[in-house]
Amino acid sequence: MDALHVGDMDSAFAEVLSTGDDLLLVKLMDKAGPVIDQLSDEVATEVLHAVSQLLMEQNFFEMCLYWVQQVASYGDLSDIVYCTQLADIVIENGPDVLGIPMEVKMEILENLHEAASSLELAEEWDGSPPEQLLLQLASAWDIDPQHLGK
Protein backbone atom coordinates (compact mmCIF):
# COMPACT_ATOMS: atom_id res chain seq x y z
CA MET A 1 0.00 0.00 0.00
CA ASP A 2 2.86 2.34 -0.76
CA ALA A 3 0.57 4.08 -3.25
CA LEU A 4 -1.62 5.27 -0.37
CA HIS A 5 1.34 6.92 1.32
CA VAL A 6 2.17 8.92 -1.81
CA GLY A 7 -1.47 9.84 -2.40
CA ASP A 8 -2.08 7.60 -5.42
CA MET A 9 -5.57 6.48 -4.44
CA ASP A 10 -6.29 4.79 -7.77
CA SER A 11 -3.25 2.51 -7.48
CA ALA A 12 -3.88 1.86 -3.78
CA PHE A 13 -7.47 0.78 -4.41
CA ALA A 14 -6.55 -1.23 -7.53
CA GLU A 15 -3.89 -3.08 -5.53
CA VAL A 16 -6.27 -3.91 -2.68
CA LEU A 17 -9.09 -4.88 -5.05
CA SER A 18 -6.74 -7.30 -6.82
CA THR A 19 -6.28 -9.23 -3.55
CA GLY A 20 -10.00 -9.95 -3.21
CA ASP A 21 -9.68 -9.26 0.53
CA ASP A 22 -12.84 -7.45 1.66
CA LEU A 23 -11.45 -6.69 5.12
CA LEU A 24 -8.38 -5.04 3.60
CA LEU A 25 -10.64 -3.05 1.27
CA VAL A 26 -12.77 -1.90 4.22
CA LYS A 27 -9.63 -0.80 6.08
CA LEU A 28 -8.48 1.20 3.05
CA MET A 29 -11.94 2.72 2.55
CA ASP A 30 -12.00 3.74 6.21
CA LYS A 31 -8.48 5.18 6.12
CA ALA A 32 -8.80 7.02 2.79
CA GLY A 33 -12.39 8.16 3.17
CA PRO A 34 -14.70 8.37 0.17
CA VAL A 35 -12.42 9.20 -2.75
CA ILE A 36 -14.46 8.16 -5.80
CA ASP A 37 -13.39 11.42 -7.44
CA GLN A 38 -9.74 10.30 -7.30
CA LEU A 39 -10.31 6.91 -8.93
CA SER A 40 -10.36 5.89 -12.57
CA ASP A 41 -13.76 4.81 -13.89
CA GLU A 42 -12.68 1.16 -13.84
CA VAL A 43 -11.47 1.22 -10.23
CA ALA A 44 -14.44 3.36 -9.12
CA THR A 45 -16.80 0.78 -10.64
CA GLU A 46 -15.05 -2.06 -8.80
CA VAL A 47 -15.14 -0.13 -5.52
CA LEU A 48 -18.83 0.70 -5.96
CA HIS A 49 -19.52 -2.97 -6.74
CA ALA A 50 -17.77 -3.92 -3.48
CA VAL A 51 -19.63 -1.17 -1.61
CA SER A 52 -22.94 -2.50 -2.91
CA GLN A 53 -22.10 -5.95 -1.52
CA LEU A 54 -20.78 -4.62 1.79
CA LEU A 55 -23.97 -2.59 2.27
CA MET A 56 -25.62 -5.82 3.35
CA GLU A 57 -23.33 -6.26 6.35
CA GLN A 58 -24.40 -4.39 9.49
CA ASN A 59 -20.77 -3.73 10.51
CA PHE A 60 -20.04 -1.90 7.25
CA PHE A 61 -23.49 -0.44 6.51
CA GLU A 62 -22.84 3.13 7.66
CA MET A 63 -19.39 3.36 6.09
CA CYS A 64 -20.83 2.17 2.79
CA LEU A 65 -23.66 4.71 3.00
CA TYR A 66 -21.03 7.37 3.63
CA TRP A 67 -19.29 6.30 0.42
CA VAL A 68 -22.56 6.35 -1.51
CA GLN A 69 -23.30 9.88 -0.34
CA GLN A 70 -19.71 11.10 -0.53
CA VAL A 71 -18.67 14.67 -1.12
CA ALA A 72 -16.88 14.65 -4.47
CA SER A 73 -15.72 17.15 -7.03
CA TYR A 74 -15.54 16.68 -10.76
CA GLY A 75 -14.16 18.72 -13.62
CA ASP A 76 -10.99 20.73 -13.96
CA LEU A 77 -9.98 23.53 -11.59
CA SER A 78 -11.72 26.18 -13.70
CA ASP A 79 -15.02 24.31 -13.69
CA ILE A 80 -15.42 22.36 -10.46
CA VAL A 81 -18.84 20.97 -9.69
CA TYR A 82 -19.26 20.15 -6.01
CA CYS A 83 -21.49 17.19 -5.38
CA THR A 84 -22.83 16.08 -2.04
CA GLN A 85 -23.99 12.63 -3.04
CA LEU A 86 -23.40 9.99 -5.66
CA ALA A 87 -26.86 10.88 -6.97
CA ASP A 88 -25.76 14.50 -7.34
CA ILE A 89 -22.66 13.40 -9.24
CA VAL A 90 -24.86 11.50 -11.65
CA ILE A 91 -27.44 14.30 -11.94
CA GLU A 92 -24.78 16.96 -12.54
CA ASN A 93 -22.66 14.94 -14.95
CA GLY A 94 -25.02 12.42 -16.55
CA PRO A 95 -25.93 8.82 -15.74
CA ASP A 96 -22.73 7.41 -17.24
CA VAL A 97 -20.28 9.77 -15.50
CA LEU A 98 -18.44 7.03 -13.63
CA GLY A 99 -18.90 4.38 -16.30
CA ILE A 100 -20.87 2.22 -13.88
CA PRO A 101 -22.33 -0.79 -15.70
CA MET A 102 -26.08 -1.34 -15.40
CA GLU A 103 -25.61 -4.53 -13.38
CA VAL A 104 -23.60 -2.62 -10.73
CA LYS A 105 -26.20 0.17 -10.67
CA MET A 106 -28.94 -2.42 -10.14
CA GLU A 107 -26.92 -4.18 -7.44
CA ILE A 108 -26.38 -0.89 -5.59
CA LEU A 109 -30.10 -0.09 -5.76
CA GLU A 110 -31.26 -3.60 -4.84
CA ASN A 111 -28.89 -3.79 -1.88
CA LEU A 112 -29.86 -0.30 -0.71
CA HIS A 113 -33.49 -1.44 -0.93
CA GLU A 114 -32.84 -4.60 1.07
CA ALA A 115 -30.53 -2.91 3.58
CA ALA A 116 -33.04 -0.12 4.17
CA SER A 117 -35.60 -2.65 5.32
CA SER A 118 -33.33 -5.02 7.24
CA LEU A 119 -30.47 -3.02 8.79
CA GLU A 120 -30.53 -0.32 11.45
CA LEU A 121 -28.65 2.97 11.39
CA ALA A 122 -27.09 4.27 14.59
CA GLU A 123 -29.08 7.02 16.29
CA GLU A 124 -26.26 9.49 15.70
CA TRP A 125 -26.27 8.89 11.92
CA ASP A 126 -26.69 12.32 10.31
CA GLY A 127 -26.42 11.35 6.67
CA SER A 128 -29.18 10.72 4.19
CA PRO A 129 -31.31 7.66 4.94
CA PRO A 130 -30.85 4.72 2.56
CA GLU A 131 -34.42 5.11 1.27
CA GLN A 132 -33.64 8.65 0.12
CA LEU A 133 -30.37 7.60 -1.51
CA LEU A 134 -32.21 4.78 -3.26
CA LEU A 135 -34.81 7.14 -4.74
CA GLN A 136 -32.19 9.72 -5.77
CA LEU A 137 -29.98 7.18 -7.50
CA ALA A 138 -32.89 5.38 -9.15
CA SER A 139 -34.15 8.69 -10.51
CA ALA A 140 -30.69 9.79 -11.66
CA TRP A 141 -30.11 6.43 -13.39
CA ASP A 142 -33.66 6.35 -14.79
CA ILE A 143 -34.47 3.05 -13.06
CA ASP A 144 -37.94 2.37 -11.66
CA PRO A 145 -37.47 1.54 -7.95
CA GLN A 146 -40.79 -0.35 -7.97
CA HIS A 147 -39.05 -3.24 -9.75
CA LEU A 148 -36.37 -3.69 -7.10
CA GLY A 149 -36.40 -6.76 -4.91
CA LYS A 150 -38.64 -8.70 -7.30
GIRA-V416627 format. One record per residue. N is the residue number from 1. RES is the residue in three letters. PHI is phi in whole degrees, -180 to 180 (* if undefined). NEAR is the number of other C-alpha atoms within 8 Angstrom. Layout:
BEGIN
n;res;phi;near
N;RES;PHI;NEAR
N;RES;PHI;NEAR
END
This chain:
BEGIN
n;res;phi;near
1;MET;*;7
2;ASP;-61;6
3;ALA;-59;10
4;LEU;-64;10
5;HIS;-67;7
6;VAL;-99;6
7;GLY;84;6
8;ASP;-90;9
9;MET;-62;12
10;ASP;-59;10
11;SER;-67;9
12;ALA;-62;12
13;PHE;-70;12
14;ALA;-61;9
15;GLU;-62;9
16;VAL;-68;13
17;LEU;-60;11
18;SER;-67;6
19;THR;-80;6
20;GLY;73;6
21;ASP;-93;8
22;ASP;-63;7
23;LEU;-65;6
24;LEU;-65;8
25;LEU;-63;11
26;VAL;-61;9
27;LYS;-62;8
28;LEU;-66;11
29;MET;-60;9
30;ASP;-68;8
31;LYS;-70;6
32;ALA;-81;8
33;GLY;77;8
34;PRO;-71;9
35;VAL;-127;10
36;ILE;-53;8
37;ASP;-68;7
38;GLN;-105;7
39;LEU;-110;11
40;SER;-66;7
41;ASP;-56;9
42;GLU;-63;8
43;VAL;-69;11
44;ALA;-59;11
45;THR;-63;13
46;GLU;-64;9
47;VAL;-65;10
48;LEU;-65;10
49;HIS;-62;11
50;ALA;-64;9
51;VAL;-59;11
52;SER;-62;14
53;GLN;-76;11
54;LEU;-72;10
55;LEU;-55;15
56;MET;-79;12
57;GLU;-104;8
58;GLN;-51;9
59;ASN;-64;5
60;PHE;-112;11
61;PHE;-54;13
62;GLU;-68;11
63;MET;-63;8
64;CYS;-66;12
65;LEU;-62;10
66;TYR;-60;10
67;TRP;-67;10
68;VAL;-65;9
69;GLN;-104;13
70;GLN;-53;13
71;VAL;-93;9
72;ALA;-134;12
73;SER;-128;9
74;TYR;-132;9
75;GLY;101;8
76;ASP;-87;6
77;LEU;-62;5
78;SER;-84;5
79;ASP;-144;6
80;ILE;-88;9
81;VAL;-109;8
82;TYR;-88;8
83;CYS;-122;12
84;THR;-99;10
85;GLN;-149;11
86;LEU;-55;11
87;ALA;-60;11
88;ASP;-65;9
89;ILE;-59;14
90;VAL;-68;14
91;ILE;-63;9
92;GLU;-71;8
93;ASN;-118;8
94;GLY;100;9
95;PRO;-66;9
96;ASP;-107;8
97;VAL;-56;9
98;LEU;-100;8
99;GLY;65;8
100;ILE;-75;10
101;PRO;-64;7
102;MET;-56;6
103;GLU;-65;6
104;VAL;-73;12
105;LYS;-58;10
106;MET;-63;8
107;GLU;-65;11
108;ILE;-59;13
109;LEU;-66;13
110;GLU;-63;10
111;ASN;-74;12
112;LEU;-62;14
113;HIS;-60;13
114;GLU;-68;10
115;ALA;-64;11
116;ALA;-61;10
117;SER;-95;6
118;SER;-120;6
119;LEU;-115;9
120;GLU;-106;6
121;LEU;-88;7
122;ALA;-65;5
123;GLU;-58;4
124;GLU;-82;4
125;TRP;-60;7
126;ASP;-116;4
127;GLY;-85;6
128;SER;-68;7
129;PRO;-69;6
130;PRO;-58;11
131;GLU;-61;9
132;GLN;-68;8
133;LEU;-62;13
134;LEU;-59;12
135;LEU;-65;9
136;GLN;-65;9
137;LEU;-68;12
138;ALA;-59;12
139;SER;-65;9
140;ALA;-64;12
141;TRP;-93;9
142;ASP;57;6
143;ILE;-119;7
144;ASP;-76;8
145;PRO;-67;9
146;GLN;-65;4
147;HIS;-92;6
148;LEU;-79;9
149;GLY;75;6
150;LYS;-108;3
END
